[in-house]
Amino acid sequence: MDGLSETLDQPTRSRMRAAIALRQGEYRRAFDEMKGSGPSRRLAFGAARAGEFARASESIEALLKEEPAPALETALRRVYREMLTAELMGGSRRLTAETVLTFKEREAA
């Protein structure tokens, strides 16, 4: 990515960094890279996972205005529910984690 950064414009670099951060489960960093961009599903996902529920809901609401979709409505309800839960629980949230399983080939005994 560093070798390419000189040839790419700033928005493209930010999108690529955000995509990499999301794949690595670094939601706060991904959100920070995307928060200057317009509404998108990726922004909403990263913002919600980073605990930025207001920004996630704004992004989803803007997407719904452009094109209503059942999946977006479901995502918006989920964000509202998580926002309310975080508010009622005083900022504590349920534990979430990403797990990646990798298996090595078993050597012949």
C-alpha positions in Angstrom: 0.0 0.0 0.0 2.8 2.4 0.8 4.3 2.0 -2.7 1.0 2.8 -4.3 0.1 5.7 -2.1 1.9 8.2 -4.2 -0.1 7.3 -7.3 -3.5 7.3 -5.7 -5.7 10.3 -4.7 -6.6 10.8 -1.0 -10.2 9.5 -1.1 -9.0 6.3 -2.8 -6.2 5.8 -0.2 -8.7 6.4 2.6 -11.2 3.8 1.1 -8.4 1.2 0.7 -7.1 1.8 4.3 -10.7 1.5 5.6 -11.3 -1.7 3.8 -8.1 -3.2 5.1 -8.9 -2.1 8.7 -12.4 -3.6 8.4 -11.0 -6.9 7.3 -8.6 -6.9 10.2 -11.4 -6.0 12.7 -10.0 -2.6 13.5 -13.4 -0.8 13.4 -12.3 2.4 15.1 -9.5 2.9 12.6 -11.8 2.0 9.7 -14.4 4.5 10.9 -11.7 7.2 11.2 -10.6 6.7 7.6 -14.2 6.8 6.3 -15.9 9.5 8.4 -15.1 12.2 5.8 -16.7 10.3 3.0 -20.4 10.2 2.2 -22.9 7.6 3.5 -22.2 4.0 2.7 -23.0 0.5 4.0 -19.3 0.1 4.9 -19.3 3.4 6.8 -22.4 2.4 8.7 -21.0 -1.0 9.6 -17.6 0.4 10.8 -19.3 3.2 12.7 -21.7 0.8 14.5 -18.9 -1.6 15.4 -16.8 1.4 16.6 -19.7 2.5 18.9 -20.5 5.5 16.8 -24.2 4.7 16.6 -25.4 8.2 15.7 -23.1 8.3 12.6 -24.1 4.8 11.7 -27.8 5.6 11.8 -27.2 8.8 9.8 -25.5 6.9 7.1 -28.2 4.2 6.9 -31.0 6.8 6.9 -29.3 8.6 4.0 -29.0 5.4 2.1 -32.7 4.6 2.8 -33.7 7.9 1.3 -31.9 7.1 -1.9 -33.1 3.5 -2.2 -35.4 1.8 0.3 -34.3 -1.8 1.0 -35.4 -4.3 3.6 -31.8 -5.1 4.6 -31.1 -1.4 5.3 -34.3 -1.1 7.4 -33.1 -4.2 9.4 -29.7 -2.6 9.8 -31.2 0.6 11.0 -33.3 -1.1 13.6 -30.3 -3.0 14.8 -28.3 0.2 15.1 -31.1 1.9 17.0 -31.3 -1.1 19.4 -27.6 -1.1 20.0 -27.6 2.7 20.6 -30.4 2.3 23.1 -28.6 -0.6 24.8 -25.4 1.4 25.1 -27.3 4.3 26.6 -29.1 2.2 29.1 -26.1 0.2 30.1 -24.0 3.4 30.7 -21.7 2.8 27.8 -20.9 -0.8 28.5 -21.6 -3.1 25.5 -21.8 -6.7 25.0 -18.6 -8.4 24.1 -18.0 -8.8 20.4 -15.1 -10.4 18.8 -14.0 -11.6 15.4 -12.5 -15.1 15.2 -10.6 -16.5 12.3 -9.8 -20.2 12.3 -6.9 -21.4 10.3 -5.9 -25.0 10.1 -2.5 -26.3 9.1 -2.2 -29.5 7.1 -1.6 -32.4 9.3 1.8 -34.1 8.7 1.9 -37.8 8.1 2.8 -39.7 11.2 
